């Protein structure tokens, strides 16, 4: 398993709903609110070799209330 960090921007007033929905999917190990009022940073562990884009599209991008494209960072150091 390797960690990826995904930043999402939520629609105004939807941050808590988005966070709740993502937690219910049980895919996030940690979640942080970033400097913006509507931004969330997610730490997710996925299997080595798994298609990150497909994983995000299937599990995160479809969450209602996400208003902007996702940014994904991967770190091999962890």
C-alpha positions, -999 to 999 in steps of 0.1 A, spaced: 0 0 0 12 35 -7 -2 68 4 -17 94 -20 -28 128 -10 -59 142 -28 -70 178 -25 -107 186 -32 -125 219 -33 -161 218 -21 -190 239 -32 -198 267 -7 -217 253 23 -210 217 13 -177 210 31 -192 190 60 -214 170 37 -185 161 14 -163 152 44 -191 130 58 -197 112 25 -160 105 20 -156 92 55 -186 69 50 -168 53 21 -141 42 45 -112 49 21 -96 78 39 -70 73 67 -67 111 75 -86 142 64 -75 178 69 -90 211 62 -66 233 43 -62 270 42 -92 276 21 -127 274 37 -138 248 12 -107 227 7 -100 193 21 -68 173 19 -73 135 20 -47 109 28 -56 76 12 -37 43 10 -41 24 -22 -25 -8 -35 7 -6 -55 0 -6 -92 -36 4 -89 -47 31 -113 -49 63 -91 -71 82 -116 -96 54 -118 -96 50 -80 -103 87 -75 -130 88 -102 -147 58 -88 -145 67 -51 -141 105 -47 -150 125 -78 -186 113 -77 -193 127 -42 -219 154 -45 -207 188 -35 -172 187 -50 -169 217 -72 -134 215 -87 -110 190 -102 -89 170 -78 -52 174 -73 -33 142 -65 1 139 -50 20 107 -44 50 103 -21 73 73 -22 90 85 10 63 74 33 
